[in-house]
Amino acid sequence: MGDVNYRFEAIPVLGPLLCLVFAFLAVQAIRARAGAGWGWRFVPLRFVTALYLAGVIGFTFFPFQIMYGRYADDIDWTNQINWYLLVTLDPSAVPNIVMTVPLGILLPLLSGRVTSWRRAAVYGAVFSITIEVSQVLGCVLFNNYRGADVNDVLVNTLGCVIGYGIVRWALTTRFPGDLLRRLALPASAAARAGQHTVTPAADSGSAARVR
């Protein structure tokens, strides 16, 4: 293949993709039926989610390099994986915790499946493992310097659980709980948490009222 050295920066790649995402959301909002979950009311949440994912991709994969020949990283890809859980954990793990806190906040607003601490941890772990595996594949296929660290999976999962705890607490309050429930997708865990319950009226002669 010869000597190849391509370097891609995040903004020129992810910027146009975000514009396409916003255009798609706008078209869907215009065409949406009432209660379909694609109206203008839900555009902010969906676009913030896209921004978050773009930020994670930018942080974990960019600048993205493709290198072959004399430019290739000569370190064997198996040496790019750290399997030592906790042994090599240091303060540099803090950004990885912070990175997935928004994920834990967004999941209950987007999905009806994230209804417990355990599920938040599972989703956080799967999200992190996907990133780590993708980084290793990038190292194998494109000879770049990205690697994987088992500690990242641990701290990313912790960050997701922290984010879930934050939104779970917020949903018990009037503000920002009411705002979050309004922005959440109709079938999400957050929206279901805000469903009204029917209780007997104080006056026995009146019909049941909604509280």
C-alpha positions as CSV (number, residue, x, y, z in Angstrom):
1,M,0.0,0.0,0.0
2,G,3.0,2.3,0.4
3,D,3.4,5.1,2.8
4,V,0.1,6.7,3.9
5,N,-0.5,9.3,6.5
6,Y,-3.9,10.9,6.7
7,R,-5.1,13.0,9.6
8,F,-8.8,14.0,10.1
9,E,-9.8,16.7,12.6
10,A,-13.1,16.5,14.4
11,I,-14.9,19.7,13.4
12,P,-14.6,19.3,9.6
13,V,-16.1,15.8,9.9
14,L,-18.6,16.1,12.7
15,G,-19.8,19.6,12.0
16,P,-21.5,18.8,8.7
17,L,-22.9,15.6,10.2
18,L,-24.5,17.6,13.0
19,C,-26.0,20.0,10.4
20,L,-27.5,17.0,8.7
21,V,-28.9,15.7,11.9
22,F,-30.6,19.0,12.7
23,A,-32.0,19.2,9.2
24,F,-33.4,15.7,9.7
25,L,-35.0,16.6,13.0
26,A,-36.5,19.7,11.6
27,V,-38.1,17.8,8.7
28,Q,-39.4,15.1,11.1
29,A,-40.8,17.9,13.4
30,I,-42.7,19.5,10.5
31,R,-44.1,16.1,9.4
32,A,-44.8,14.8,12.9
33,R,-48.2,13.8,14.1
34,A,-49.4,14.8,17.6
35,G,-48.0,12.5,20.2
36,A,-45.5,10.8,17.8
37,G,-42.5,12.0,19.7
38,W,-41.0,13.9,16.8
39,G,-42.5,17.3,17.2
40,W,-40.6,20.6,17.8
41,R,-41.0,20.0,21.5
42,F,-38.6,17.1,21.3
43,V,-36.0,18.6,19.0
44,P,-33.9,20.1,21.8
45,L,-33.4,16.8,23.5
46,R,-32.6,14.9,20.4
47,F,-30.2,17.5,19.1
48,V,-28.5,17.8,22.5
49,T,-28.1,14.0,22.4
50,A,-26.5,14.3,19.0
51,L,-24.2,17.0,20.2
52,Y,-23.2,14.9,23.2
53,L,-22.4,11.9,21.0
54,A,-20.4,14.1,18.6
55,G,-18.4,15.4,21.6
56,V,-17.7,11.8,22.8
57,I,-16.6,10.8,19.3
58,G,-14.4,13.9,19.0
59,F,-12.9,13.2,22.4
60,T,-12.2,9.5,21.9
61,F,-11.4,9.2,18.2
62,F,-10.1,12.5,16.9
63,P,-7.8,13.5,15.5
64,F,-8.3,10.3,13.5
65,Q,-5.3,9.1,11.7
66,I,-4.8,6.5,9.0
67,M,-1.2,5.4,8.8
68,Y,0.6,2.7,6.7
69,G,4.2,2.1,5.7
70,R,6.8,4.1,7.5
71,Y,4.2,6.3,9.2
72,A,2.5,3.4,10.9
73,D,2.7,2.9,14.7
74,D,5.2,0.1,15.1
75,I,3.8,-1.0,18.5
76,D,1.9,-4.3,18.3
77,W,-1.8,-3.6,18.9
78,T,-2.0,-6.2,21.7
79,N,0.3,-3.9,23.7
80,Q,-2.2,-1.1,23.2
81,I,-4.6,-2.8,25.6
82,N,-4.3,-2.3,29.4
83,W,-5.9,-5.2,31.3
84,Y,-4.7,-4.2,34.8
85,L,-7.9,-3.2,36.6
86,L,-7.4,-0.5,39.2
87,V,-3.6,-1.0,39.3
88,T,-3.0,1.8,36.8
89,L,-6.0,3.9,37.8
90,D,-4.9,7.6,38.4
91,P,-6.5,11.1,38.4
92,S,-6.5,11.1,34.6
93,A,-9.6,8.9,34.9
94,V,-11.7,11.9,36.1
95,P,-12.4,13.2,32.5
96,N,-13.7,9.7,31.6
97,I,-16.1,9.8,34.6
98,V,-17.3,13.3,33.6
99,M,-17.7,12.2,29.9
100,T,-20.5,9.7,30.7
101,V,-22.4,11.7,33.3
102,P,-24.5,13.3,30.6
103,L,-25.2,9.8,29.2
104,G,-26.7,8.8,32.5
105,I,-28.8,12.0,32.5
106,L,-30.0,11.5,28.9
107,L,-30.9,7.8,29.0
108,P,-34.0,8.1,31.2
109,L,-35.2,11.0,29.0
110,L,-34.8,9.0,25.8
111,S,-35.6,5.4,26.7
112,G,-38.2,3.6,28.8
113,R,-35.8,0.8,29.6
114,V,-33.5,2.7,32.0
115,T,-35.5,2.5,35.1
116,S,-32.9,1.3,37.7
117,W,-29.4,1.8,38.9
118,R,-28.4,-1.6,37.5
119,R,-29.8,-0.8,34.0
120,A,-28.0,2.5,34.0
121,A,-24.7,0.7,34.9
122,V,-25.3,-1.9,32.1
123,Y,-26.0,0.8,29.5
124,G,-22.9,2.7,30.6
125,A,-20.7,-0.4,30.5
126,V,-22.0,-1.3,27.0
127,F,-21.4,2.3,25.8
128,S,-17.9,2.2,27.1
129,I,-17.0,-1.2,25.8
130,T,-18.2,-0.1,22.4
131,I,-15.8,2.8,22.5
132,E,-12.9,0.7,23.7
133,V,-13.4,-2.0,21.1
134,S,-13.7,0.6,18.3
135,Q,-10.5,2.1,19.4
136,V,-8.7,-1.2,19.2
137,L,-10.2,-1.8,15.8
138,G,-8.9,1.6,14.7
139,C,-5.5,0.6,15.9
140,V,-5.6,-2.8,14.1
141,L,-7.1,-1.5,10.8
142,F,-5.5,1.9,10.5
143,N,-2.3,1.6,12.5
144,N,-3.0,4.6,14.6
145,Y,-2.0,5.1,18.2
146,R,-5.4,4.5,19.9
147,G,-5.7,1.8,22.5
148,A,-8.1,0.5,25.1
149,D,-8.1,0.5,28.9
150,V,-10.2,-1.7,31.1
151,N,-10.2,1.0,33.7
152,D,-12.0,3.3,31.2
153,V,-14.9,0.9,31.2
154,L,-15.1,1.0,35.0
155,V,-15.0,4.8,35.3
156,N,-17.3,5.4,32.3
157,T,-19.8,3.1,33.9
158,L,-19.5,5.0,37.2
159,G,-20.1,8.3,35.4
160,C,-23.2,7.0,33.8
161,V,-24.5,5.8,37.2
162,I,-23.8,9.2,38.7
163,G,-25.7,10.9,35.8
164,Y,-28.6,8.6,36.3
165,G,-28.6,9.5,40.0
166,I,-28.7,13.2,39.2
167,V,-31.7,12.9,36.9
168,R,-33.5,10.5,39.2
169,W,-33.2,13.0,42.0
170,A,-34.2,15.9,39.7
171,L,-37.4,14.1,38.7
172,T,-38.5,14.2,42.3
173,T,-38.5,18.0,42.3
174,R,-40.9,20.5,40.8
175,F,-38.0,22.2,39.1
176,P,-36.2,21.0,37.1
177,G,-38.3,17.9,37.3
178,D,-41.3,19.3,35.5
179,L,-39.0,20.7,32.7
180,L,-37.3,17.4,32.2
181,R,-40.6,15.5,32.0
182,R,-41.8,18.0,29.4
183,L,-38.7,17.6,27.3
184,A,-38.5,13.8,27.7
185,L,-39.7,11.5,24.9
186,P,-43.3,10.2,25.4
187,A,-42.4,6.6,26.1
188,S,-39.3,7.3,28.2
189,A,-38.8,6.5,31.9
190,A,-38.8,10.2,32.8
191,A,-42.2,10.8,31.1
192,R,-43.7,7.8,32.7
193,A,-42.4,9.0,36.1
194,G,-44.5,12.1,35.6
195,Q,-47.8,10.5,34.7
196,H,-50.7,11.7,36.6
197,T,-52.5,9.4,39.1
198,V,-56.2,9.3,39.8
199,T,-57.2,9.8,43.4
200,P,-60.5,10.1,45.2
201,A,-61.7,13.7,45.4
202,A,-61.8,15.3,48.8
203,D,-65.5,15.8,48.5
204,S,-67.2,12.4,48.4
205,G,-70.0,13.7,46.3
206,S,-67.7,14.8,43.5
207,A,-66.1,12.7,40.8
208,A,-62.6,11.4,41.0
209,R,-60.1,14.2,40.2
210,V,-56.6,14.0,38.6
211,R,-53.7,15.1,40.7
